Amino acid sequence: MNDAQESVNRAEYSYEKAVTKKDKLKRALYFTGVVLLMILPILTAMIFHVYFIMYIMPLVLIIGVPLAKFFFRYFQNEYKYTVERSSFKMELIHGKAKPKLLYDVNVNDMEFAKPAIPDLDRSGYDTVSYCCVSETSPDLYIASFRDKNGKKVLLYFEGSKKALKIMNYYNKNVVVSDALRH
């Protein structure tokens, strides 16, 4: 297969999750917790007059700071999906870490992929995943399928025109809107 044919049947789209007030609160609590853990040896030494703890304080800082940076990446969520021929793969990327595969489904196995409906009944689904910038995004789409474990999944994702056209080509039941920004 040449590169022109491969580019026609492949679409890749990545986007970062928008930071909400809830996310900001989690970050503030995380930083507060990290600072408290860093000064805990000093407080312990002052309260209990156990000054040998001061000798391990540099060790706490040497280990604590890199661990804090390592775990902070879980507050930075980026989603990436790839549509290659009839395969749809959704991945989650925390910070600069290696992508984690969330879903790998054949487009032919999808029940639907259509623009999101605000008051959709989610009760018939085992898993509802929000892999989107925000729940009010203008390009928000939903897809319904069964994952590899047989659970019924409702996936919210950002629809790109090229990816949805490829999905529609491989499954005519996929609903596509021409009113996409991308």
KAGIQUI-V817395 format. One line per field, one symbol per residue. ss: DSSP state (A for helix, B for strand, O for the rest). phi: phi as a letter, one per 40 degrees, with the letter a starting at -180 (. if undefined). A space follows every 50 residues. Layout:
ss=???
phi=???
This chain:
ss=OOAAAAAAOBBBBBBBOOOOAAAAAAAAAAAAAAAAAAAAAAAAAAAAOO OOAAAAAAAAAAAAAAAAAAAAAAAOBBBBBBBBOOBBBBBBBBOOOOOB BBBBBBAAAOOBBBBOOOOOOOOOOOBBBBBOOOOOOOOBBBBBBBOOOO OBBBBBBBOOAAAAAAAAAAOOOOOOOOOOOO
phi=.ccccccccbbbabaccccccccccccccccccccccccdccccccccfb ccccccddcccccccccccccccccbbbbabbbbfbbbbbbbbcgbcccb ccbbbccccccaaadcbdbcccccbcbbbbbbcacbccbcbbbbabcccg ccbbbcaccbdcccccccccaccccbbccccc
